[in-house]
Structures are given as C-alpha cells and as structure tokens.
Amino acid sequence: MGSQVVTATEFKAKCLALLDEVAAKGGTITVTKRGKPVATVSPVKKRRFPSSRGILKGKVFISEELLNAGLSDPRQGLRAKEKSGH
C-alpha cells in the first residue's frame, strides 16, 4: 500500500475502509487537518505467541503407577499417595 495522505474529513468518512486497507496491505496513512499532518495510522505489529502445546515437556513427571491406575480422576491417585505418606 505504501504511504497515503488523507484529510481529516476524508478519514472520518472512510475510516473503517481505510483501517481495513491498512490491516490487509500494510503501509501508513497520514491524516491532515488544514494541510498539516496531525496523525499517522499504521498496522499493529502482530506478536506471535508460542503454542502452549508441549510447554511443560521435561518439566512435569507423571509416574507410570498413576497413569496406569485407571482412575476417572488422576487427582484421586495423588490424594491417595499423599495420605499414605509417599
């Protein structure tokens, strides 16, 4: 898209369309009032968040005993283990 200059009146009339254009194509829009620049509109830099998948890999250990307990709620196995003192 590049750089574009629009008057405040034009920006007001076409605001949503101009914002969509900036988001889709990039570039900037400079808004002027009485011929003087008053604002610049540019796309937001999108931050990529890492996936939470595998975030605990290597940090959490679940024993085979607990996995094979066949409990409907694994926390039951943990509670039973805490009560027995292990």
Chimera marker file (.cmm) of the C-alpha trace (Angstrom):
<marker_set name="trace">
<marker id="1" x="0.000" y="0.000" z="0.000" r="1" g="1" b="0" radius="0.5"/>
<marker id="2" x="2.823" y="2.421" z="0.780" r="1" g="1" b="0" radius="0.5"/>
<marker id="3" x="2.118" y="5.800" z="2.265" r="1" g="1" b="0" radius="0.5"/>
<marker id="4" x="-1.148" y="7.650" z="1.783" r="1" g="1" b="0" radius="0.5"/>
<marker id="5" x="-2.232" y="11.150" z="2.830" r="1" g="1" b="0" radius="0.5"/>
<marker id="6" x="-5.896" y="11.922" z="3.524" r="1" g="1" b="0" radius="0.5"/>
<marker id="7" x="-7.716" y="14.879" z="5.010" r="1" g="1" b="0" radius="0.5"/>
<marker id="8" x="-9.442" y="14.548" z="8.373" r="1" g="1" b="0" radius="0.5"/>
<marker id="9" x="-12.794" y="14.890" z="6.599" r="1" g="1" b="0" radius="0.5"/>
<marker id="10" x="-11.961" y="12.050" z="4.204" r="1" g="1" b="0" radius="0.5"/>
<marker id="11" x="-10.610" y="9.918" z="7.061" r="1" g="1" b="0" radius="0.5"/>
<marker id="12" x="-13.818" y="10.466" z="9.020" r="1" g="1" b="0" radius="0.5"/>
<marker id="13" x="-15.960" y="9.448" z="6.055" r="1" g="1" b="0" radius="0.5"/>
<marker id="14" x="-13.873" y="6.375" z="5.107" r="1" g="1" b="0" radius="0.5"/>
<marker id="15" x="-12.359" y="5.413" z="8.468" r="1" g="1" b="0" radius="0.5"/>
<marker id="16" x="-13.382" y="1.738" z="8.596" r="1" g="1" b="0" radius="0.5"/>
<marker id="17" x="-12.444" y="1.080" z="4.978" r="1" g="1" b="0" radius="0.5"/>
<marker id="18" x="-9.072" y="2.791" z="5.444" r="1" g="1" b="0" radius="0.5"/>
<marker id="19" x="-8.363" y="0.785" z="8.601" r="1" g="1" b="0" radius="0.5"/>
<marker id="20" x="-9.215" y="-2.456" z="6.792" r="1" g="1" b="0" radius="0.5"/>
<marker id="21" x="-6.886" y="-1.455" z="3.963" r="1" g="1" b="0" radius="0.5"/>
<marker id="22" x="-4.001" y="-0.741" z="6.358" r="1" g="1" b="0" radius="0.5"/>
<marker id="23" x="-4.554" y="-4.058" z="8.139" r="1" g="1" b="0" radius="0.5"/>
<marker id="24" x="-4.650" y="-6.021" z="4.880" r="1" g="1" b="0" radius="0.5"/>
<marker id="25" x="-1.954" y="-4.290" z="2.831" r="1" g="1" b="0" radius="0.5"/>
<marker id="26" x="0.249" y="-2.563" z="5.390" r="1" g="1" b="0" radius="0.5"/>
<marker id="27" x="1.642" y="0.889" z="4.815" r="1" g="1" b="0" radius="0.5"/>
<marker id="28" x="0.654" y="4.074" z="6.593" r="1" g="1" b="0" radius="0.5"/>
<marker id="29" x="-1.969" y="6.763" z="6.342" r="1" g="1" b="0" radius="0.5"/>
<marker id="30" x="-1.156" y="10.314" z="7.349" r="1" g="1" b="0" radius="0.5"/>
<marker id="31" x="-4.216" y="12.316" z="8.351" r="1" g="1" b="0" radius="0.5"/>
<marker id="32" x="-4.041" y="16.062" z="7.740" r="1" g="1" b="0" radius="0.5"/>
<marker id="33" x="-6.075" y="18.957" z="9.073" r="1" g="1" b="0" radius="0.5"/>
<marker id="34" x="-5.874" y="22.232" z="7.148" r="1" g="1" b="0" radius="0.5"/>
<marker id="35" x="-2.908" y="20.802" z="5.245" r="1" g="1" b="0" radius="0.5"/>
<marker id="36" x="-0.868" y="19.933" z="8.346" r="1" g="1" b="0" radius="0.5"/>
<marker id="37" x="-0.241" y="16.325" z="9.425" r="1" g="1" b="0" radius="0.5"/>
<marker id="38" x="-1.956" y="15.521" z="12.729" r="1" g="1" b="0" radius="0.5"/>
<marker id="39" x="-1.892" y="11.720" z="12.914" r="1" g="1" b="0" radius="0.5"/>
<marker id="40" x="-0.380" y="8.647" z="11.359" r="1" g="1" b="0" radius="0.5"/>
<marker id="41" x="-2.215" y="5.327" z="11.131" r="1" g="1" b="0" radius="0.5"/>
<marker id="42" x="-0.179" y="2.148" z="10.683" r="1" g="1" b="0" radius="0.5"/>
<marker id="43" x="-0.795" y="-1.552" z="11.221" r="1" g="1" b="0" radius="0.5"/>
<marker id="44" x="-0.126" y="-3.079" z="14.615" r="1" g="1" b="0" radius="0.5"/>
<marker id="45" x="2.863" y="-5.379" z="14.754" r="1" g="1" b="0" radius="0.5"/>
<marker id="46" x="1.371" y="-8.771" z="15.449" r="1" g="1" b="0" radius="0.5"/>
<marker id="47" x="3.070" y="-10.665" z="18.228" r="1" g="1" b="0" radius="0.5"/>
<marker id="48" x="3.249" y="-14.355" z="17.711" r="1" g="1" b="0" radius="0.5"/>
<marker id="49" x="2.540" y="-16.208" z="20.901" r="1" g="1" b="0" radius="0.5"/>
<marker id="50" x="4.136" y="-19.605" z="21.261" r="1" g="1" b="0" radius="0.5"/>
<marker id="51" x="1.788" y="-22.529" z="21.383" r="1" g="1" b="0" radius="0.5"/>
<marker id="52" x="1.083" y="-23.866" z="24.850" r="1" g="1" b="0" radius="0.5"/>
<marker id="53" x="1.390" y="-27.359" z="23.436" r="1" g="1" b="0" radius="0.5"/>
<marker id="54" x="4.370" y="-29.085" z="24.966" r="1" g="1" b="0" radius="0.5"/>
<marker id="55" x="5.192" y="-26.151" z="27.222" r="1" g="1" b="0" radius="0.5"/>
<marker id="56" x="5.621" y="-28.447" z="30.246" r="1" g="1" b="0" radius="0.5"/>
<marker id="57" x="7.554" y="-31.141" z="28.395" r="1" g="1" b="0" radius="0.5"/>
<marker id="58" x="10.511" y="-32.185" z="30.508" r="1" g="1" b="0" radius="0.5"/>
<marker id="59" x="9.241" y="-30.196" z="33.490" r="1" g="1" b="0" radius="0.5"/>
<marker id="60" x="6.416" y="-32.397" z="34.749" r="1" g="1" b="0" radius="0.5"/>
<marker id="61" x="6.742" y="-36.076" z="35.577" r="1" g="1" b="0" radius="0.5"/>
<marker id="62" x="3.725" y="-38.363" z="35.922" r="1" g="1" b="0" radius="0.5"/>
<marker id="63" x="4.565" y="-41.801" z="37.227" r="1" g="1" b="0" radius="0.5"/>
<marker id="64" x="3.538" y="-44.926" z="35.347" r="1" g="1" b="0" radius="0.5"/>
<marker id="65" x="1.767" y="-46.043" z="38.518" r="1" g="1" b="0" radius="0.5"/>
<marker id="66" x="-0.510" y="-43.032" z="38.349" r="1" g="1" b="0" radius="0.5"/>
<marker id="67" x="-1.046" y="-43.320" z="34.592" r="1" g="1" b="0" radius="0.5"/>
<marker id="68" x="-1.978" y="-46.999" z="34.850" r="1" g="1" b="0" radius="0.5"/>
<marker id="69" x="-4.210" y="-46.612" z="37.923" r="1" g="1" b="0" radius="0.5"/>
<marker id="70" x="-7.326" y="-46.427" z="35.740" r="1" g="1" b="0" radius="0.5"/>
<marker id="71" x="-8.825" y="-43.666" z="37.835" r="1" g="1" b="0" radius="0.5"/>
<marker id="72" x="-11.501" y="-41.462" z="36.362" r="1" g="1" b="0" radius="0.5"/>
<marker id="73" x="-9.816" y="-38.525" z="38.092" r="1" g="1" b="0" radius="0.5"/>
<marker id="74" x="-5.996" y="-38.705" z="38.304" r="1" g="1" b="0" radius="0.5"/>
<marker id="75" x="-6.073" y="-36.354" z="41.287" r="1" g="1" b="0" radius="0.5"/>
<marker id="76" x="-7.594" y="-39.207" z="43.313" r="1" g="1" b="0" radius="0.5"/>
<marker id="77" x="-4.346" y="-41.129" z="42.913" r="1" g="1" b="0" radius="0.5"/>
<marker id="78" x="-2.330" y="-38.133" z="44.052" r="1" g="1" b="0" radius="0.5"/>
<marker id="79" x="-4.546" y="-37.671" z="47.118" r="1" g="1" b="0" radius="0.5"/>
<marker id="80" x="-4.226" y="-41.371" z="47.993" r="1" g="1" b="0" radius="0.5"/>
<marker id="81" x="-0.450" y="-41.141" z="47.631" r="1" g="1" b="0" radius="0.5"/>
<marker id="82" x="-0.305" y="-38.062" z="49.902" r="1" g="1" b="0" radius="0.5"/>
<marker id="83" x="-2.342" y="-39.815" z="52.604" r="1" g="1" b="0" radius="0.5"/>
<marker id="84" x="-0.064" y="-42.856" z="52.538" r="1" g="1" b="0" radius="0.5"/>
<marker id="85" x="2.976" y="-40.626" z="53.054" r="1" g="1" b="0" radius="0.5"/>
<marker id="86" x="4.805" y="-41.440" z="49.797" r="1" g="1" b="0" radius="0.5"/>
<link id1="1" id2="2" r="1" g="1" b="0" radius="0.2"/>
<link id1="2" id2="3" r="1" g="1" b="0" radius="0.2"/>
<link id1="3" id2="4" r="1" g="1" b="0" radius="0.2"/>
<link id1="4" id2="5" r="1" g="1" b="0" radius="0.2"/>
<link id1="5" id2="6" r="1" g="1" b="0" radius="0.2"/>
<link id1="6" id2="7" r="1" g="1" b="0" radius="0.2"/>
<link id1="7" id2="8" r="1" g="1" b="0" radius="0.2"/>
<link id1="8" id2="9" r="1" g="1" b="0" radius="0.2"/>
<link id1="9" id2="10" r="1" g="1" b="0" radius="0.2"/>
<link id1="10" id2="11" r="1" g="1" b="0" radius="0.2"/>
<link id1="11" id2="12" r="1" g="1" b="0" radius="0.2"/>
<link id1="12" id2="13" r="1" g="1" b="0" radius="0.2"/>
<link id1="13" id2="14" r="1" g="1" b="0" radius="0.2"/>
<link id1="14" id2="15" r="1" g="1" b="0" radius="0.2"/>
<link id1="15" id2="16" r="1" g="1" b="0" radius="0.2"/>
<link id1="16" id2="17" r="1" g="1" b="0" radius="0.2"/>
<link id1="17" id2="18" r="1" g="1" b="0" radius="0.2"/>
<link id1="18" id2="19" r="1" g="1" b="0" radius="0.2"/>
<link id1="19" id2="20" r="1" g="1" b="0" radius="0.2"/>
<link id1="20" id2="21" r="1" g="1" b="0" radius="0.2"/>
<link id1="21" id2="22" r="1" g="1" b="0" radius="0.2"/>
<link id1="22" id2="23" r="1" g="1" b="0" radius="0.2"/>
<link id1="23" id2="24" r="1" g="1" b="0" radius="0.2"/>
<link id1="24" id2="25" r="1" g="1" b="0" radius="0.2"/>
<link id1="25" id2="26" r="1" g="1" b="0" radius="0.2"/>
<link id1="26" id2="27" r="1" g="1" b="0" radius="0.2"/>
<link id1="27" id2="28" r="1" g="1" b="0" radius="0.2"/>
<link id1="28" id2="29" r="1" g="1" b="0" radius="0.2"/>
<link id1="29" id2="30" r="1" g="1" b="0" radius="0.2"/>
<link id1="30" id2="31" r="1" g="1" b="0" radius="0.2"/>
<link id1="31" id2="32" r="1" g="1" b="0" radius="0.2"/>
<link id1="32" id2="33" r="1" g="1" b="0" radius="0.2"/>
<link id1="33" id2="34" r="1" g="1" b="0" radius="0.2"/>
<link id1="34" id2="35" r="1" g="1" b="0" radius="0.2"/>
<link id1="35" id2="36" r="1" g="1" b="0" radius="0.2"/>
<link id1="36" id2="37" r="1" g="1" b="0" radius="0.2"/>
<link id1="37" id2="38" r="1" g="1" b="0" radius="0.2"/>
<link id1="38" id2="39" r="1" g="1" b="0" radius="0.2"/>
<link id1="39" id2="40" r="1" g="1" b="0" radius="0.2"/>
<link id1="40" id2="41" r="1" g="1" b="0" radius="0.2"/>
<link id1="41" id2="42" r="1" g="1" b="0" radius="0.2"/>
<link id1="42" id2="43" r="1" g="1" b="0" radius="0.2"/>
<link id1="43" id2="44" r="1" g="1" b="0" radius="0.2"/>
<link id1="44" id2="45" r="1" g="1" b="0" radius="0.2"/>
<link id1="45" id2="46" r="1" g="1" b="0" radius="0.2"/>
<link id1="46" id2="47" r="1" g="1" b="0" radius="0.2"/>
<link id1="47" id2="48" r="1" g="1" b="0" radius="0.2"/>
<link id1="48" id2="49" r="1" g="1" b="0" radius="0.2"/>
<link id1="49" id2="50" r="1" g="1" b="0" radius="0.2"/>
<link id1="50" id2="51" r="1" g="1" b="0" radius="0.2"/>
<link id1="51" id2="52" r="1" g="1" b="0" radius="0.2"/>
<link id1="52" id2="53" r="1" g="1" b="0" radius="0.2"/>
<link id1="53" id2="54" r="1" g="1" b="0" radius="0.2"/>
<link id1="54" id2="55" r="1" g="1" b="0" radius="0.2"/>
<link id1="55" id2="56" r="1" g="1" b="0" radius="0.2"/>
<link id1="56" id2="57" r="1" g="1" b="0" radius="0.2"/>
<link id1="57" id2="58" r="1" g="1" b="0" radius="0.2"/>
<link id1="58" id2="59" r="1" g="1" b="0" radius="0.2"/>
<link id1="59" id2="60" r="1" g="1" b="0" radius="0.2"/>
<link id1="60" id2="61" r="1" g="1" b="0" radius="0.2"/>
<link id1="61" id2="62" r="1" g="1" b="0" radius="0.2"/>
<link id1="62" id2="63" r="1" g="1" b="0" radius="0.2"/>
<link id1="63" id2="64" r="1" g="1" b="0" radius="0.2"/>
<link id1="64" id2="65" r="1" g="1" b="0" radius="0.2"/>
<link id1="65" id2="66" r="1" g="1" b="0" radius="0.2"/>
<link id1="66" id2="67" r="1" g="1" b="0" radius="0.2"/>
<link id1="67" id2="68" r="1" g="1" b="0" radius="0.2"/>
<link id1="68" id2="69" r="1" g="1" b="0" radius="0.2"/>
<link id1="69" id2="70" r="1" g="1" b="0" radius="0.2"/>
<link id1="70" id2="71" r="1" g="1" b="0" radius="0.2"/>
<link id1="71" id2="72" r="1" g="1" b="0" radius="0.2"/>
<link id1="72" id2="73" r="1" g="1" b="0" radius="0.2"/>
<link id1="73" id2="74" r="1" g="1" b="0" radius="0.2"/>
<link id1="74" id2="75" r="1" g="1" b="0" radius="0.2"/>
<link id1="75" id2="76" r="1" g="1" b="0" radius="0.2"/>
<link id1="76" id2="77" r="1" g="1" b="0" radius="0.2"/>
<link id1="77" id2="78" r="1" g="1" b="0" radius="0.2"/>
<link id1="78" id2="79" r="1" g="1" b="0" radius="0.2"/>
<link id1="79" id2="80" r="1" g="1" b="0" radius="0.2"/>
<link id1="80" id2="81" r="1" g="1" b="0" radius="0.2"/>
<link id1="81" id2="82" r="1" g="1" b="0" radius="0.2"/>
<link id1="82" id2="83" r="1" g="1" b="0" radius="0.2"/>
<link id1="83" id2="84" r="1" g="1" b="0" radius="0.2"/>
<link id1="84" id2="85" r="1" g="1" b="0" radius="0.2"/>
<link id1="85" id2="86" r="1" g="1" b="0" radius="0.2"/>
</marker_set>
